[in-house]
Amino acid sequence: MRSRKKKGGSLLLKLSRHIRYAVKNPLTYLYIAIFLVMAVATIFVFKSETKTESGITTMFDSVWFTLVTVMAGYFDYCVQSVPGRLSALILLALGMVILSVITGKIASVFMDMQMKTDKGLRKLKKMKGHFVLCGWRQGFEKIIDTVLTTNPDITPDMVVLVNEAPGDDIEQLKNDIRFKELNYINGDFSDEQVLRRAQIETAERALVIADYSKKYSNLEIDSRTVLAVLTMKNLNPSVYISAELLDEKFANHVELAHCDEVILTQEYEYSLLATASSGMGYSNVIRTLISDDADTGILISDIPSSYVGKTYGEYNEHLRKNGYPGGILVGLLLNTGNFHQRRKDALREAHKNPDVKKVISNLKKVKSLKSNEPVLTPPENYVIQKNSKAILVKGKKIDMSEAE
């Protein structure tokens, strides 16, 4: 009974608010004035035209004449009296004004929607399994192009950009036909509400790059990256996150937040420069291995379930007999997939074990695991564990006629 009273009271409160708003709104009085003009004109037409041969004999005819004149802009009946003709002209002019207002309002709504889309303020349609790309820097279009090339399963309409880049840069990016269908959210990607607008709860993967959209220091850039990873994992523990860091000291923070991959850009840059200084051509080899071609270079492939529990040597022999169709096997990638959920399951299983020593041993083992840990050329008797993938190297086909 009380709930019904509360609902009734809330409805009355909403109704009174709408009434107060309507009374204060100047457009309300304009609508009333338009209605009164139409009503008076209708009566004038009826009173004056029933005495002529115009065809208007009833009030319904007069109302029909008014509606057609205002909405369609032409006369369904040929009025003959002077009062009728004056009323018809007023109705015709009123119809033109109303049509102009409606057309302008519709155009304004569409322009507002387009403006919100361009500025990243419009609410996205419901998405699932999409890719969220956070951050901005010069040459950003190259990053997007590489992401789309190396991930054939991702189409532009599945990518959501989240950053605070200048509007001109975003507009220039969207003008490229390749990126026309990209989704864009304007805002701080470390903010929870902004990530919710990007529908991070239903995203499958996310990439956080060092953000240079504003004049941030390196410390601020890495701090915002760590905060973004923490927020994403809190909203969606199963999302696969790759994060770029400038300083290695923040790597431990994102790993504690269960970040799946950490990219230390400056460390890679320094290592590449150091290896190039040897004059042995390391940089050329590395460039070939990490090319943006999805079918060559270093490839990560699923291992058939029938080989889980078997040795690395047995799986390598299987690939050799089949002519290495996916590339040469060079190692294994351990602990892939939804690592966060698997860690929780392993901890739950460890607690169920009645053997205290085994519980402690399992807990230490689980806590020491690293997501996507590569093991290159392991021993032949190395046992392939569950959630492992194969690391393959595949080169481009060589035209032997050109080689000769």
Backbone torsions as a table, in degrees:
resi	resn	phi	psi	omega
1	MET	NA	-43.5	179.3
2	ARG	-65.4	-38.8	-179.8
3	SER	-63.7	-37.5	178.3
4	ARG	-65.4	-40.6	178.3
5	LYS	-64.0	-40.5	179.2
6	LYS	-63.9	-43.1	178.5
7	LYS	-63.1	-43.1	178.4
8	GLY	-63.0	-39.7	178.5
9	GLY	-66.2	-39.0	179.6
10	SER	-67.7	-37.5	178.2
11	LEU	-64.8	-43.2	177.7
12	LEU	-63.7	-38.0	179.3
13	LEU	-65.1	-43.8	177.7
14	LYS	-63.8	-41.2	-179.7
15	LEU	-63.4	-42.1	179.2
16	SER	-65.7	-34.7	177.4
17	ARG	-65.3	-42.6	178.8
18	HIS	-64.2	-39.3	179.6
19	ILE	-65.3	-44.7	179.1
20	ARG	-61.9	-40.3	178.6
21	TYR	-65.0	-41.2	179.9
22	ALA	-64.7	-38.2	-179.6
23	VAL	-66.4	-37.1	-178.1
24	LYS	-81.8	-17.5	-176.5
25	ASN	-80.3	121.1	-179.8
26	PRO	-61.5	-28.0	-179.8
27	LEU	-64.7	-28.1	178.2
28	THR	-59.0	-44.3	-179.3
29	TYR	-70.0	-30.8	176.5
30	LEU	-67.2	-42.9	177.6
31	TYR	-62.2	-40.3	178.9
32	ILE	-64.6	-40.9	-179.9
33	ALA	-64.4	-41.8	178.4
34	ILE	-62.1	-43.9	179.5
35	PHE	-62.2	-42.6	-180.0
36	LEU	-64.6	-41.6	178.4
37	VAL	-61.1	-43.9	179.5
38	MET	-64.8	-39.8	179.8
39	ALA	-65.7	-44.9	-179.8
40	VAL	-65.0	-42.1	179.0
41	ALA	-63.4	-38.7	178.4
42	THR	-62.3	-43.2	179.4
43	ILE	-65.4	-42.4	178.6
44	PHE	-59.8	-43.9	179.3
45	VAL	-63.1	-43.5	-179.4
46	PHE	-63.8	-46.6	-176.6
47	LYS	-66.3	-37.1	-174.5
48	SER	-89.6	-29.6	-173.6
49	GLU	-90.1	-15.2	177.6
50	THR	-68.4	-18.7	179.7
51	LYS	-90.6	-3.5	-178.9
52	THR	-110.9	-175.5	179.3
53	GLU	-103.0	30.4	-178.9
54	SER	-72.4	-21.6	-178.5
55	GLY	103.3	-7.4	178.5
56	ILE	-87.0	108.6	-176.6
57	THR	-118.1	-20.2	-179.0
58	THR	-127.3	167.2	176.9
59	MET	-64.2	-32.8	177.3
60	PHE	-61.2	-42.2	177.3
61	ASP	-59.2	-40.5	-178.6
62	SER	-68.1	-41.7	177.8
63	VAL	-64.8	-42.2	177.9
64	TRP	-60.7	-42.8	177.9
65	PHE	-59.9	-42.8	179.6
66	THR	-63.5	-46.5	-177.9
67	LEU	-63.9	-44.3	-179.8
68	VAL	-65.1	-40.7	-179.2
69	THR	-64.6	-44.8	-177.2
70	VAL	-73.2	-44.2	-171.9
71	MET	-86.3	-37.5	-176.0
72	ALA	-101.7	-20.9	177.7
73	GLY	78.7	26.2	173.4
74	TYR	-145.3	166.1	-175.6
75	PHE	-96.5	119.0	177.1
76	ASP	-77.0	-27.2	174.9
77	TYR	-120.3	148.6	177.8
78	CYS	-93.3	96.8	-178.7
79	VAL	-68.9	147.3	-173.6
80	GLN	-120.7	-28.9	-178.1
81	SER	-79.0	157.0	178.9
82	VAL	-64.3	-48.5	177.0
83	PRO	-59.2	-37.7	179.7
84	GLY	-65.8	-42.2	179.7
85	ARG	-67.2	-40.3	176.4
86	LEU	-61.5	-43.6	178.1
87	SER	-62.7	-39.9	179.7
88	ALA	-64.1	-40.7	177.9
89	LEU	-63.8	-41.1	178.4
90	ILE	-63.0	-43.3	179.1
91	LEU	-64.4	-39.8	179.4
92	LEU	-64.0	-44.8	178.0
93	ALA	-64.5	-39.4	179.0
94	LEU	-63.6	-39.9	178.1
95	GLY	-63.3	-39.6	178.5
96	MET	-64.3	-39.9	179.0
97	VAL	-65.3	-46.2	-179.1
98	ILE	-62.5	-43.0	178.7
99	LEU	-61.7	-40.3	179.0
100	SER	-64.9	-41.0	179.8
101	VAL	-65.0	-44.4	-179.2
102	ILE	-64.5	-45.2	179.5
103	THR	-61.3	-43.6	178.5
104	GLY	-63.6	-38.2	179.4
105	LYS	-65.8	-43.5	178.9
106	ILE	-62.8	-44.7	179.0
107	ALA	-62.5	-39.4	179.6
108	SER	-63.6	-40.1	179.8
109	VAL	-63.8	-45.6	-179.7
110	PHE	-66.0	-38.9	178.2
111	MET	-65.8	-39.2	178.6
112	ASP	-65.2	-40.7	177.6
113	MET	-63.1	-43.4	179.8
114	GLN	-66.4	-39.4	179.9
115	MET	-65.1	-41.7	178.4
116	LYS	-65.5	-37.2	177.9
117	THR	-64.4	-46.1	-179.2
118	ASP	-64.5	-35.2	-178.8
119	LYS	-88.6	-0.1	178.1
120	GLY	73.1	29.0	-177.8
121	LEU	-107.6	-7.8	-177.1
122	ARG	-82.0	144.6	178.5
123	LYS	-71.4	132.9	-178.6
124	LEU	-78.1	154.9	172.5
125	LYS	-67.3	163.2	-179.5
126	LYS	-64.6	127.0	-178.3
127	MET	-126.0	157.1	178.6
128	LYS	-151.2	136.4	179.2
129	GLY	72.1	25.1	-176.8
130	HIS	-91.0	177.5	-175.4
131	PHE	-115.9	123.7	-179.1
132	VAL	-105.1	123.8	-179.6
133	LEU	-116.0	113.1	-175.5
134	CYS	-106.9	140.5	176.3
135	GLY	105.9	170.6	-177.0
136	TRP	-154.6	145.8	174.5
137	ARG	-159.9	169.2	175.9
138	GLN	-63.7	141.7	-176.6
139	GLY	76.9	23.8	-176.5
140	PHE	-61.9	-33.6	-178.7
141	GLU	-62.5	-29.9	177.4
142	LYS	-67.0	-38.1	178.5
143	ILE	-64.0	-46.2	-179.6
144	ILE	-63.3	-43.0	-179.4
145	ASP	-60.9	-41.7	179.5
146	THR	-67.8	-39.8	178.0
147	VAL	-60.0	-44.5	-179.3
148	LEU	-69.9	-33.8	-179.1
149	THR	-72.2	-43.4	-176.6
150	THR	-82.5	-8.5	177.9
151	ASN	-125.7	80.7	-176.7
152	PRO	-59.8	-21.2	-179.0
153	ASP	-78.8	-7.3	-179.2
154	ILE	-104.0	125.4	174.7
155	THR	-104.2	158.1	-177.0
156	PRO	-53.9	-35.1	-179.0
157	ASP	-72.4	-8.3	177.1
158	MET	-95.4	-0.8	-177.4
159	VAL	-102.1	131.4	177.1
160	VAL	-117.3	117.8	177.2
161	LEU	-90.1	135.1	178.7
162	VAL	-130.1	111.4	179.7
163	ASN	-166.7	180.0	177.8
164	GLU	-121.0	39.6	-178.3
165	ALA	-68.6	154.6	176.6
166	PRO	-56.6	142.9	-176.8
167	GLY	-58.2	-35.7	-179.6
168	ASP	-63.8	-37.6	179.9
169	ASP	-67.3	-41.4	179.0
170	ILE	-66.2	-42.2	179.7
171	GLU	-62.6	-41.8	178.0
172	GLN	-63.7	-39.1	179.0
173	LEU	-65.3	-44.2	-177.7
174	LYS	-70.9	-20.0	177.9
175	ASN	-72.0	-19.9	176.2
176	ASP	-72.0	125.5	-175.1
177	ILE	-59.8	-27.0	179.3
178	ARG	-67.1	-30.0	-173.4
179	PHE	-113.0	16.4	-175.0
180	LYS	-62.9	-32.4	-175.4
181	GLU	-92.8	5.8	177.8
182	LEU	-63.9	143.6	175.0
183	ASN	-93.7	144.2	-175.0
184	TYR	-134.4	131.3	175.3
185	ILE	-121.3	121.8	178.4
186	ASN	-89.7	127.9	178.5
187	GLY	154.8	174.9	179.7
188	ASP	-76.9	114.7	-175.3
189	PHE	-69.7	-8.2	175.5
190	SER	-89.6	-3.4	-179.7
191	ASP	-89.0	134.9	-176.2
192	GLU	-60.7	-44.8	-177.0
193	GLN	-64.7	-37.6	178.5
194	VAL	-65.4	-42.2	178.6
195	LEU	-66.7	-34.1	175.8
196	ARG	-65.5	-37.8	176.7
197	ARG	-63.5	-30.9	176.0
198	ALA	-81.4	1.6	177.9
199	GLN	57.2	49.1	-179.8
200	ILE	-64.4	-24.3	-179.0
201	GLU	-61.5	-28.2	-178.5
202	THR	-111.7	8.2	-179.7
203	ALA	-75.4	151.6	178.3
204	GLU	-96.0	-38.8	-179.0
205	ARG	-138.7	155.5	177.5
206	ALA	-146.0	142.6	176.4
207	LEU	-126.3	124.3	178.5
208	VAL	-111.4	114.1	178.8
209	ILE	-103.6	159.1	177.8
210	ALA	-57.0	125.3	-171.3
211	ASP	-94.7	118.5	177.6
212	TYR	-116.0	25.7	-179.7
213	SER	-67.9	-24.2	176.5
214	LYS	-132.5	174.1	-177.4
215	LYS	-81.5	72.7	177.1
216	TYR	-91.4	149.1	170.9
217	SER	-78.4	165.5	178.8
218	ASN	-59.7	-36.6	178.3
219	LEU	-63.6	-43.7	179.4
220	GLU	-66.4	-39.2	179.7
221	ILE	-60.6	-49.0	-179.5
222	ASP	-68.2	-36.4	179.1
223	SER	-63.0	-42.1	179.1
224	ARG	-68.2	-33.6	176.8
225	THR	-64.5	-45.6	178.9
226	VAL	-61.2	-44.8	-179.6
227	LEU	-63.7	-38.9	179.3
228	ALA	-64.0	-43.5	179.7
229	VAL	-63.4	-44.3	178.2
230	LEU	-59.0	-44.6	-178.3
231	THR	-66.9	-43.5	179.6
232	MET	-60.7	-47.3	-178.6
233	LYS	-67.1	-28.7	176.7
234	ASN	-70.8	-38.1	-179.4
235	LEU	-80.5	-31.8	-178.0
236	ASN	-148.1	88.2	-177.1
237	PRO	-60.4	-22.5	-175.9
238	SER	-89.6	-5.5	-179.2
239	VAL	-69.5	138.3	179.3
240	TYR	-88.6	118.2	-173.5
241	ILE	-116.1	130.8	169.6
242	SER	-114.7	131.9	-175.4
243	ALA	-130.6	137.0	177.6
244	GLU	-96.3	132.6	177.3
245	LEU	-123.6	149.7	177.0
246	LEU	-93.7	-31.9	-177.2
247	ASP	-116.8	129.3	-176.6
248	GLU	-63.7	-23.8	-176.2
249	LYS	-66.8	-16.1	178.2
250	PHE	-89.7	-6.9	-176.5
251	ALA	-60.6	-39.6	-178.9
252	ASN	-63.9	-34.6	-179.0
253	HIS	-66.2	-44.8	-179.2
254	VAL	-72.7	-29.0	176.5
255	GLU	-68.6	-37.8	175.6
256	LEU	-65.0	-26.4	177.2
257	ALA	-84.4	7.8	178.2
258	HIS	67.2	35.7	173.7
259	CYS	-69.1	133.9	-173.2
260	ASP	-77.7	-36.1	178.9
261	GLU	-139.5	137.1	177.8
262	VAL	-118.6	124.5	179.4
263	ILE	-107.1	113.8	178.6
264	LEU	-97.3	89.3	-171.6
265	THR	-58.3	-50.3	-176.2
266	GLN	-65.8	-36.2	178.7
267	GLU	-63.7	-42.5	178.1
268	TYR	-64.4	-39.1	-178.8
269	GLU	-63.2	-46.1	-180.0
270	TYR	-64.4	-40.9	-179.8
271	SER	-64.7	-39.9	-179.9
272	LEU	-65.4	-42.2	178.3
273	LEU	-64.1	-39.6	-178.9
274	ALA	-66.5	-43.4	179.9
275	THR	-68.7	-34.3	178.7
276	ALA	-65.7	-29.1	-178.3
277	SER	-68.1	-16.7	-178.8
278	SER	-76.1	-16.3	-179.8
279	GLY	72.1	20.9	-178.1
280	MET	-99.4	1.1	177.9
281	GLY	81.1	20.3	-179.5
282	TYR	-59.6	-40.4	-176.0
283	SER	-62.8	-36.1	178.0
284	ASN	-66.4	-39.4	178.8
285	VAL	-65.0	-45.9	-178.7
286	ILE	-63.2	-40.8	179.5
287	ARG	-61.1	-38.6	179.4
288	THR	-69.4	-39.3	-178.2
289	LEU	-67.6	-34.1	-176.9
290	ILE	-108.3	30.9	178.8
291	SER	-63.7	158.6	-178.6
292	ASP	-82.7	12.1	174.6
293	ASP	-81.4	122.0	-175.1
294	ALA	-70.6	-14.9	-175.0
295	ASP	-105.8	-3.4	179.8
296	THR	-133.0	170.5	-178.7
297	GLY	88.7	-146.0	177.0
298	ILE	-82.8	124.0	-179.2
299	LEU	-121.8	143.9	176.1
300	ILE	-109.9	124.0	-174.4
301	SER	-127.8	149.8	176.0
302	ASP	-69.2	148.0	175.9
303	ILE	-102.5	130.3	179.1
304	PRO	-54.4	139.6	-178.1
305	SER	-58.9	-25.2	179.8
306	SER	-67.1	-18.5	-179.8
307	TYR	-100.0	-0.7	174.0
308	VAL	-71.9	125.8	-175.6
309	GLY	98.0	-12.9	175.8
310	LYS	-93.9	176.6	-174.6
311	THR	-87.1	160.2	177.1
312	TYR	-60.6	-38.0	-179.7
313	GLY	-64.3	-39.6	179.8
314	GLU	-65.0	-41.5	-179.8
315	TYR	-69.2	-38.0	178.5
316	ASN	-64.6	-39.3	178.2
317	GLU	-65.0	-38.4	177.5
318	HIS	-61.2	-43.6	178.9
319	LEU	-66.9	-38.6	-179.2
320	ARG	-62.9	-43.2	-179.6
321	LYS	-64.2	-29.1	-179.8
322	ASN	-92.5	8.3	175.9
323	GLY	78.0	24.8	179.6
324	TYR	46.2	63.2	-176.4
325	PRO	-64.3	-32.0	-178.8
326	GLY	-97.8	-4.4	-177.8
327	GLY	127.1	174.0	-179.8
328	ILE	-80.6	130.2	179.2
329	LEU	-74.5	125.3	-179.6
330	VAL	-122.3	-5.3	-179.9
331	GLY	168.9	-171.3	-179.0
332	LEU	-127.6	149.6	174.5
333	LEU	-111.5	113.6	-173.5
334	LEU	-92.6	156.5	172.7
335	ASN	56.7	52.9	179.0
336	THR	-93.0	172.5	177.6
337	GLY	87.8	-151.8	-178.8
338	ASN	-77.1	80.0	-172.9
339	PHE	-67.4	-36.1	-178.3
340	HIS	-62.5	-46.2	-179.6
341	GLN	-67.6	-38.7	-179.8
342	ARG	-65.3	-36.3	177.7
343	ARG	-64.3	-41.1	178.6
344	LYS	-64.3	-40.9	178.9
345	ASP	-64.8	-40.3	179.8
346	ALA	-65.5	-39.3	177.5
347	LEU	-65.2	-38.4	179.0
348	ARG	-65.4	-42.2	178.3
349	GLU	-65.8	-37.3	180.0
350	ALA	-63.6	-38.1	-179.5
351	HIS	-70.6	-24.5	179.7
352	LYS	-77.3	-18.2	-176.5
353	ASN	-70.4	125.3	-178.6
354	PRO	-71.8	-18.5	-179.1
355	ASP	-81.8	112.4	-175.4
356	VAL	-61.3	-42.3	-178.4
357	LYS	-63.6	-40.6	178.6
358	LYS	-68.0	-35.9	177.8
359	VAL	-60.0	-48.3	-179.4
360	ILE	-63.7	-41.7	-180.0
361	SER	-63.7	-43.3	-179.7
362	ASN	-66.5	-39.3	178.8
363	LEU	-62.3	-43.4	178.6
364	LYS	-64.8	-40.2	-178.9
365	LYS	-64.9	-44.1	-178.8
366	VAL	-65.2	-43.6	-177.8
367	LYS	-67.6	-25.1	-178.4
368	SER	-87.4	-8.7	-179.3
369	LEU	-65.2	146.9	176.1
370	LYS	-120.4	137.5	179.7
371	SER	-70.6	137.0	177.8
372	ASN	52.8	52.6	-179.1
373	GLU	-87.5	118.8	-179.2
374	PRO	-81.9	140.9	173.5
375	VAL	-128.0	109.9	-176.4
376	LEU	-90.9	137.4	179.3
377	THR	37.9	62.2	177.9
378	PRO	-68.4	167.9	178.7
379	PRO	-59.7	155.7	-178.1
380	GLU	-59.9	-29.9	-177.3
381	ASN	-91.4	9.6	179.0
382	TYR	-67.3	127.7	-177.1
383	VAL	-84.7	129.4	179.8
384	ILE	-76.6	119.7	-178.3
385	GLN	-87.8	164.2	176.1
386	LYS	-63.7	150.8	-179.4
387	ASN	66.5	27.0	175.1
388	SER	-103.4	153.2	176.0
389	LYS	-130.5	162.0	-177.7
390	ALA	-91.8	138.8	173.0
391	ILE	-100.8	118.3	-175.9
392	LEU	-120.3	154.9	173.6
393	VAL	-123.0	125.3	-178.2
394	LYS	-133.0	130.5	-179.9
395	GLY	-100.4	170.6	176.9
396	LYS	-74.8	151.2	178.7
397	LYS	-67.2	135.3	-179.2
398	ILE	-101.7	129.9	175.8
399	ASP	-78.2	107.2	-174.2
400	MET	-64.6	-28.1	179.1
401	SER	-67.3	-36.4	177.3
402	GLU	-72.8	-35.0	-179.8
403	ALA	-65.4	-35.4	178.5
404	GLU	-73.0	NA	NA
